[in-house]
Each structure stands twice: as structure tokens, then as C-alpha cells.
């Protein structure tokens, strides 16, 4: 039976959506996971089914059976549930969208991983799959940090989540981009997004991104408009503002410190750019988000979606 006491301890100076890790064992009857969430609009669940059978049921009554050993990743929607058959056992993780974005935001491969995490993904374990031990180690490490949290436990958990996602990505049949031509619009748009993830804080110009891709600035502009409906300069600014919103909502840093992290010349420049793009100052935005969080009325949807 699931034990809710196994919840990660979070630092008092860093408000964040928690990660919950729980061992499960369905003894003599079917158990159901998914009725309780984190109290926010977007949740993600990951499960390692060591042995036994399970079924993923979606809100539209679609049925996806699973047989251990297997790892599954599930963007969670209202009405979904996991039914564990008698004898099934393993570990279940529950995390929020804000936590997932922190895991992804520091790495150049974030765009590739983000494509994967937006839909259910699975990887078979056991047999000759060398990833099995590594995946199990990630789950066990996260579970251990939730049971006996120590200094910087959140950082340890997020690092293990990143490793877990990389192994899951490696196990996907389309993870190498098969069927996509190197010079196609989709492939180049994807490469541009990967470059932006790695260098938006460095304030690269559009010309620099185009040079790295080996295409002209006009070609990059055409690709971005056709793939995303916006020119590259706007996409870069949107990614910068996404990072700003994440820091304003989830970190205790002062505005000047956030400005420095994001590569602005100072708090005044950060304030001016943020207000021009978001319609209000970063200080006002932070206050609004804190009021909404206290009132339990944060807007639904995916506030960190990009592009």
C-alpha cells in the first residue's frame, strides 16, 4: 500500500512543487494509483514496475497494459489512473511541472528531452538491457532522499531525475531522429531550439545562431516562422522570459540577482525588458504569483511551455 509519509523535504528558502517517491506492492488485490495529486494543474508520474502486471487507463477509457520489468513515464491528466494487479511491485514517482522544468532548464539537451516527456514513454528493463541497473539506481536514490533527506536533497533528486530522463530517451525507438532529413525545416527548428536552451543566457544574436546552424539569418527566420509562427529573435526573448518567470516564482533570489543570472546589465534593464514583454514589472509579477499561490488559484495549463 502506498505510504504518503515518503514525501521529499524541501528547503524553506526555496518554494517548489515536491517530488514524492513511494514503494508499492499490490498484495492480494488490485491497487490504484493516481487518485491523489500534488494540488496543481500539471503532474507527471514515473513508475518502475519490477514485476507483475499493470494497466494505464486514460480519461477517454483507452487501455495500455504493462508487464514488468518496465519503466513508464506518464504526463498526468485528470481522470487517468494506474491499476496494479495482485503481486505487482515497484516504485512510483510523482512530480510537478515546475520541478520538471528545473530538471530540464540547465541542460543543452533539454529540447530533445522535452519532446519525450510531453507524452507517455516506456523502456523495457531486464534481459540484455544495460540501462536497467542505472534506471533502478535512479529510482532507489530518489526514494532514499525522500526517506532520509539531507543537505541539498532537492539538488540530488533533480540530478537523478535528469539521468533517469536521459536513459529513458536513449531507450526510445525514435530518439535518434530517424526519418528526419538533416536539412529539413523540422530538424533545423529542433536544432535551433537545442542551441537556444544552451545559450539564451549568453545573449547570442540571431546571426550567431544561424552561423552555428550553417545557414543564413534569413533562412533561420523563415524556418522559425514556418515551424513556430514567430521569428527567431522573439523565440529567444520568450525563452529568456520563461526562465525569468521560473526564477521569480520558484527562487528566493532578489531581482538584481536574477538579472545577473539571466545576463542582464542590471535590475533596471531586467525590469524594463520584462515589463515590455510581460506587461508588468518583475516585482509585480512575483507578488501576483505569490498571492495566487496562497489563495490556491494559480492558473491552469502549462505556464512553462516553450516555444
C-alpha positions as CSV (number, residue, x, y, z in Angstrom):
1,X,0.0,0.0,0.0
2,X,1.3,3.5,-0.8
3,X,2.8,5.4,2.1
4,X,2.3,9.1,1.9
5,X,4.9,9.8,4.6
6,X,7.6,9.3,1.9
7,X,7.5,12.9,0.8
8,X,10.6,14.9,-0.1
9,X,11.6,17.6,2.4
10,X,12.0,21.0,0.6
11,X,14.2,23.8,1.6
12,X,12.3,26.6,3.5
13,X,14.0,29.2,1.4
14,X,13.0,27.6,-2.0
15,X,9.3,27.1,-2.5
16,X,8.8,24.3,-5.0
17,X,6.5,21.6,-6.2
18,X,7.5,18.5,-4.2
19,X,8.7,15.2,-5.6
20,X,7.0,12.2,-4.0
21,X,8.6,8.7,-4.2
22,X,6.7,5.7,-3.0
23,X,7.3,1.9,-3.0
24,X,4.2,0.0,-3.9
25,X,3.2,-3.7,-3.5
26,X,-0.2,-4.9,-4.6
27,X,-0.6,-8.0,-2.4
28,X,-3.8,-9.9,-2.9
29,X,-6.0,-7.4,-4.8
30,X,-5.8,-4.7,-7.4
31,X,-4.4,-1.3,-6.3
32,X,-5.0,2.0,-7.9
33,X,-2.5,4.9,-8.3
34,X,-3.5,8.3,-9.5
35,X,-6.4,9.4,-7.4
36,X,-4.3,11.9,-5.4
37,X,-2.1,14.6,-6.9
38,X,0.1,17.5,-6.0
39,X,-2.7,20.0,-6.0
40,X,-1.6,21.7,-9.2
41,X,-2.7,21.6,-12.8
42,X,0.2,19.7,-14.2
43,X,1.6,16.5,-12.8
44,X,3.9,13.8,-14.2
45,X,4.3,10.3,-12.9
46,X,7.1,7.8,-13.4
47,X,7.0,4.2,-12.4
48,X,9.4,1.3,-12.4
49,X,7.4,-2.0,-12.4
50,X,9.8,-4.6,-11.2
51,X,7.4,-7.5,-11.6
52,X,3.8,-8.2,-12.1
53,X,1.2,-6.5,-14.3
54,X,-0.3,-3.0,-14.5
55,X,-2.8,-1.1,-16.7
56,X,-2.7,2.6,-17.6
57,X,-6.3,3.9,-18.0
58,X,-6.8,7.3,-19.6
59,X,-9.7,9.7,-19.2
60,X,-11.1,8.5,-22.6
61,X,-11.1,4.9,-21.5
62,X,-8.0,4.0,-23.5
63,X,-6.2,1.0,-22.0
64,X,-2.4,0.4,-22.0
65,X,-1.3,-2.9,-20.4
66,X,2.2,-3.2,-18.9
67,X,4.2,-6.2,-17.8
68,X,7.3,-5.9,-15.6
69,X,10.2,-5.3,-15.6
70,X,9.5,-2.0,-17.3
71,X,9.8,1.8,-16.7
72,X,6.9,4.1,-17.7
73,X,6.7,7.9,-17.9
74,X,3.2,9.5,-17.8
75,X,2.2,13.1,-18.3
76,X,-0.8,13.0,-16.0
77,X,-4.3,14.2,-17.0
78,X,-7.5,14.4,-15.0
79,X,-9.2,11.0,-14.9
80,X,-6.1,8.9,-15.5
81,X,-5.2,6.1,-13.2
82,X,-2.8,3.1,-12.9
83,X,-4.2,-0.2,-11.8
84,X,-1.7,-2.6,-10.3
85,X,-2.6,-6.3,-10.5
86,X,-2.1,-8.5,-7.5
87,X,1.6,-9.2,-7.0
88,X,2.8,-6.1,-8.8
89,X,5.6,-4.3,-7.1
90,X,8.0,-1.4,-7.8
91,X,8.4,2.3,-7.2
92,X,6.2,5.3,-8.2
93,X,7.3,8.9,-8.6
94,X,5.1,12.0,-8.7
95,X,6.4,15.4,-9.6
96,X,5.0,18.7,-10.8
97,X,5.6,20.7,-13.9
98,X,7.8,23.3,-12.1
99,X,10.1,20.5,-10.8
100,X,10.3,19.0,-14.3
101,X,11.3,22.4,-15.8
102,X,14.0,22.9,-13.2
103,X,15.4,19.4,-14.2
104,X,15.4,20.4,-17.9
105,X,16.4,24.0,-17.9
106,X,20.1,23.7,-17.1
107,X,20.9,21.3,-19.9
108,X,21.6,21.8,-23.6
109,X,19.6,18.6,-24.5
110,X,16.5,19.9,-22.8
111,X,14.6,20.3,-26.0
112,X,15.1,16.7,-27.0
113,X,14.0,15.5,-23.6
114,X,11.1,17.9,-23.6
115,X,9.7,16.3,-26.8
116,X,9.8,13.0,-25.0
117,X,8.3,14.0,-21.6
118,X,5.2,15.6,-23.1
119,X,3.8,12.1,-24.0
120,X,3.9,8.6,-22.4
121,X,7.2,6.8,-22.8
122,X,8.4,3.4,-21.8
123,X,11.6,1.4,-21.7
124,X,11.9,-2.4,-21.2
125,X,14.2,-3.4,-18.4
126,X,15.9,-6.7,-17.6
127,X,17.5,-9.2,-20.1
128,X,20.3,-7.6,-22.0
129,X,19.2,-4.0,-21.4
130,X,22.2,-2.4,-19.7
131,X,20.1,0.6,-18.7
132,X,18.1,-1.5,-16.2
133,X,20.6,-1.2,-13.3
134,X,21.0,2.6,-13.9
135,X,17.3,3.2,-14.0
136,X,16.8,1.2,-10.8
137,X,19.6,3.1,-9.2
138,X,17.9,6.4,-10.0
139,X,14.6,5.3,-8.6
140,X,16.3,4.0,-5.4
141,X,18.4,7.1,-5.0
142,X,15.3,9.4,-5.2
143,X,13.4,7.1,-2.8
144,X,16.4,7.2,-0.4
145,X,16.5,11.0,-0.5
146,X,12.8,11.2,0.3
147,X,13.1,8.9,3.3
148,X,16.2,10.4,4.8
149,X,16.6,13.9,3.3
150,X,19.9,15.6,3.9
151,X,21.6,18.9,2.8
152,X,20.7,19.8,-0.8
153,X,18.4,16.8,-1.2
154,X,16.4,18.7,-3.8
155,X,19.5,19.1,-5.9
156,X,20.3,15.4,-5.6
157,X,16.8,14.4,-6.6
158,X,16.7,16.7,-9.6
159,X,20.1,15.4,-10.8
160,X,18.9,11.8,-10.6
161,X,15.7,12.7,-12.4
162,X,17.8,14.2,-15.2
163,X,19.9,11.0,-15.5
164,X,16.6,9.0,-15.5
165,X,15.2,11.0,-18.4
166,X,18.4,10.6,-20.4
167,X,18.2,6.8,-20.1
168,X,14.5,6.8,-21.0
169,X,15.3,8.9,-24.0
170,X,18.1,6.5,-25.1
171,X,15.5,3.7,-24.9
172,X,13.0,5.3,-27.3
173,X,13.0,3.9,-30.9
174,X,12.8,7.5,-32.4
175,X,15.3,9.1,-30.0
176,X,17.9,9.4,-32.8
177,X,15.5,11.3,-35.1
178,X,15.1,8.6,-37.7
179,X,13.2,9.6,-40.7
180,X,14.0,13.3,-40.5
181,X,16.4,14.8,-43.0
182,X,19.3,16.7,-41.6
183,X,18.4,19.9,-43.5
184,X,14.6,19.7,-43.2
185,X,12.7,22.5,-41.6
186,X,11.7,20.4,-38.6
187,X,15.2,19.1,-38.0
188,X,16.7,22.6,-38.2
189,X,14.0,24.1,-36.0
190,X,14.7,21.4,-33.4
191,X,18.5,22.1,-33.6
192,X,17.7,25.8,-33.1
193,X,15.7,25.1,-30.0
194,X,18.5,23.0,-28.6
195,X,21.0,25.8,-29.2
196,X,18.7,28.3,-27.6
197,X,18.4,26.1,-24.5
198,X,22.1,26.1,-24.1
199,X,22.9,29.7,-24.9
200,X,20.0,32.0,-24.3
201,X,21.7,33.3,-21.1
202,X,24.8,34.1,-23.2
203,X,22.7,36.6,-25.2
204,X,23.7,35.2,-28.6
205,X,22.5,37.2,-31.6
206,X,20.3,35.6,-34.3
207,X,23.2,35.8,-36.6
208,X,25.3,33.7,-34.2
209,X,22.6,31.0,-34.0
210,X,22.4,31.0,-37.8
211,X,26.1,30.6,-38.1
212,X,26.2,27.7,-35.7
213,X,23.5,26.0,-37.8
214,X,25.4,26.7,-41.0
215,X,22.5,28.7,-42.6
216,X,21.8,32.3,-43.3
217,X,19.9,34.6,-41.0
218,X,17.1,34.9,-43.5
219,X,16.9,31.1,-43.7
220,X,16.6,30.8,-39.9
221,X,13.9,33.4,-39.9
222,X,11.9,31.5,-42.5
223,X,12.4,28.2,-40.6
224,X,11.2,29.7,-37.3
225,X,8.1,31.3,-38.8
226,X,7.1,28.2,-40.6
227,X,7.8,25.9,-37.7
228,X,6.7,28.0,-34.7
229,X,4.9,31.0,-36.2
230,X,7.4,33.6,-34.7
231,X,10.8,34.9,-35.8
232,X,13.9,33.6,-34.0
233,X,14.5,36.9,-32.1
234,X,11.1,36.6,-30.5
235,X,11.6,32.9,-29.7
236,X,14.8,33.7,-27.9
237,X,13.2,36.5,-25.9
238,X,10.3,34.2,-25.0
239,X,12.8,31.6,-23.7
240,X,14.6,34.3,-21.6
241,X,11.2,35.4,-20.2
242,X,10.3,31.8,-19.4
243,X,13.5,31.5,-17.4
244,X,12.7,34.8,-15.7
245,X,9.2,33.6,-14.7
246,X,10.6,30.3,-13.3
247,X,13.1,32.2,-11.1
248,X,10.5,34.8,-10.0
249,X,8.1,32.0,-9.0
250,X,10.4,29.4,-7.5
251,X,13.5,31.1,-6.1
252,X,14.3,33.5,-3.2
253,X,16.8,35.5,-5.3
254,X,16.5,39.3,-5.4
255,X,15.6,40.9,-8.7
256,X,19.2,42.1,-9.1
257,X,20.5,38.6,-8.6
258,X,18.0,37.2,-11.2
259,X,19.0,39.9,-13.6
260,X,22.7,38.8,-13.2
261,X,21.9,35.1,-13.7
262,X,20.0,35.9,-16.9
263,X,22.7,38.0,-18.3
264,X,21.1,41.5,-18.0
265,X,23.3,44.6,-17.3
266,X,21.4,45.2,-14.1
267,X,18.0,45.2,-12.4
268,X,16.8,48.2,-14.3
269,X,17.4,46.6,-17.7
270,X,15.8,43.4,-16.5
271,X,12.8,45.4,-15.2
272,X,12.5,47.3,-18.5
273,X,12.6,44.2,-20.8
274,X,10.4,42.1,-18.6
275,X,7.7,44.8,-18.4
276,X,7.8,45.4,-22.1
277,X,7.3,41.7,-22.8
278,X,5.1,40.6,-19.9
279,X,3.0,43.8,-19.3
280,X,4.1,44.3,-15.7
281,X,7.3,44.6,-13.7
282,X,9.1,41.5,-12.4
283,X,8.4,42.6,-8.9
284,X,4.7,42.9,-9.5
285,X,4.6,39.6,-11.3
286,X,6.3,37.9,-8.3
287,X,3.8,39.5,-5.9
288,X,0.8,38.4,-8.1
289,X,2.1,34.8,-8.3
290,X,2.6,34.6,-4.5
291,X,-0.9,35.9,-3.9
292,X,-2.3,33.3,-6.3
293,X,-0.3,30.5,-4.7
294,X,-1.6,31.5,-1.2
295,X,-5.2,31.6,-2.5
296,X,-4.8,28.3,-4.2
297,X,-6.0,29.8,-7.5
298,X,-2.9,29.5,-9.8
299,X,-4.0,29.5,-13.4
300,X,-4.5,26.1,-15.1
301,X,-2.5,24.9,-18.1
302,X,1.2,24.7,-18.8
303,X,2.8,28.0,-17.7
304,X,6.3,26.9,-18.7
305,X,5.5,25.7,-22.2
306,X,8.0,26.9,-24.9
307,X,8.1,27.8,-27.7
